[in-house]
Amino acid sequence: MTSRLLRIAAAAEVITLVLMLANLFTAHVPEISSLLGPTHGCAYLLVVIGTLRHPGADGRTKLLAILPGLGGLFAERRIAYRHAH
């Protein structure tokens, strides 16, 4: 997975998580949950698998990717930083 796709998947993971939590604490519309839940799950799996397969990911980066929510963003940033230096 390219860094660009990893960045998109990590952003999608965070955005869908925020939207799911907002829905949970406000209107709690079941249709929104049934749409966002699988989307969030797919984005999370893409982040984890993409990070595990990325040639620039070390052990710490791979552990970061497993963290739900912000872990994908942290992993992507770490890969980009390590690639730049």
matplotlib code that plots the C-alpha trace (Angstrom):
import matplotlib.pyplot as plt

x = [0.0, 1.3, 1.7, -1.0, -3.5, -2.4, -3.0, -6.5, -7.4, -6.1, -8.1, -11.2, -10.8, -10.7, -13.5, -15.8, -15.0, -15.8, -19.1, -20.1, -19.4, -21.3, -24.2, -24.1, -24.2, -26.8, -29.5, -28.4, -29.8, -29.4, -29.0, -26.0, -24.4, -25.0, -23.4, -20.4, -19.6, -18.5, -16.9, -14.8, -13.9, -12.7, -10.7, -9.1, -8.2, -6.8, -4.6, -3.4, -2.7, -1.2, 1.1, 2.2, 3.0, 4.7, 8.4, 9.1, 7.3, 9.4, 8.1, 7.0, 5.1, 3.3, 2.2, 0.9, -1.2, -3.0, -4.3, -7.9, -8.7, -5.6, -3.1, -3.3, -2.6, 0.4, 1.7, 1.3, 3.1, 5.9, 6.4, 6.4, 9.0, 11.2, 11.1, 12.0, 15.0]
y = [0.0, 3.4, 6.1, 8.1, 5.3, 4.7, 8.4, 8.2, 5.1, 6.5, 9.7, 7.7, 5.7, 8.8, 10.6, 7.6, 7.1, 10.7, 10.5, 7.3, 8.7, 11.9, 9.9, 7.8, 10.8, 12.8, 11.4, 7.7, 6.9, 3.2, 3.6, 5.9, 3.4, 0.5, 2.5, 3.9, 0.8, -1.4, 1.6, 2.3, -1.4, -1.6, 1.6, 0.2, -3.1, -1.2, 0.8, -2.3, -4.4, -1.5, -0.7, -4.3, -4.6, -1.2, -1.5, 1.7, 0.4, -0.7, -2.6, 0.4, 1.8, -1.5, -1.5, 2.1, 1.0, -1.6, 1.2, 2.0, 5.6, 7.7, 4.8, 4.9, 8.6, 8.2, 5.2, 7.1, 10.1, 8.0, 6.3, 9.7, 11.0, 8.0, 8.2, 11.9, 11.4]
z = [0.0, -0.9, 1.7, 0.0, 0.3, 3.9, 4.7, 3.2, 5.1, 8.4, 7.8, 7.0, 10.1, 12.3, 10.5, 10.7, 14.4, 15.2, 13.2, 14.9, 18.4, 17.5, 16.3, 19.5, 21.8, 19.9, 17.7, 17.7, 14.3, 13.7, 9.9, 10.4, 12.7, 10.3, 7.5, 9.5, 11.5, 8.6, 6.9, 10.0, 10.3, 6.7, 7.1, 10.3, 8.6, 5.6, 8.0, 9.9, 6.8, 4.9, 7.7, 8.2, 4.5, 4.1, 3.6, 5.7, 8.8, 11.7, 14.7, 16.7, 13.7, 13.3, 16.9, 16.5, 13.6, 15.7, 18.1, 17.1, 16.3, 16.0, 15.7, 11.9, 11.7, 14.1, 12.1, 8.8, 10.2, 11.5, 8.1, 6.4, 8.9, 8.6, 4.8, 4.8, 7.0]

ax = plt.figure().add_subplot(projection="3d")
ax.plot(x, y, z, "-o")
ax.set_aspect("equal")
plt.show()
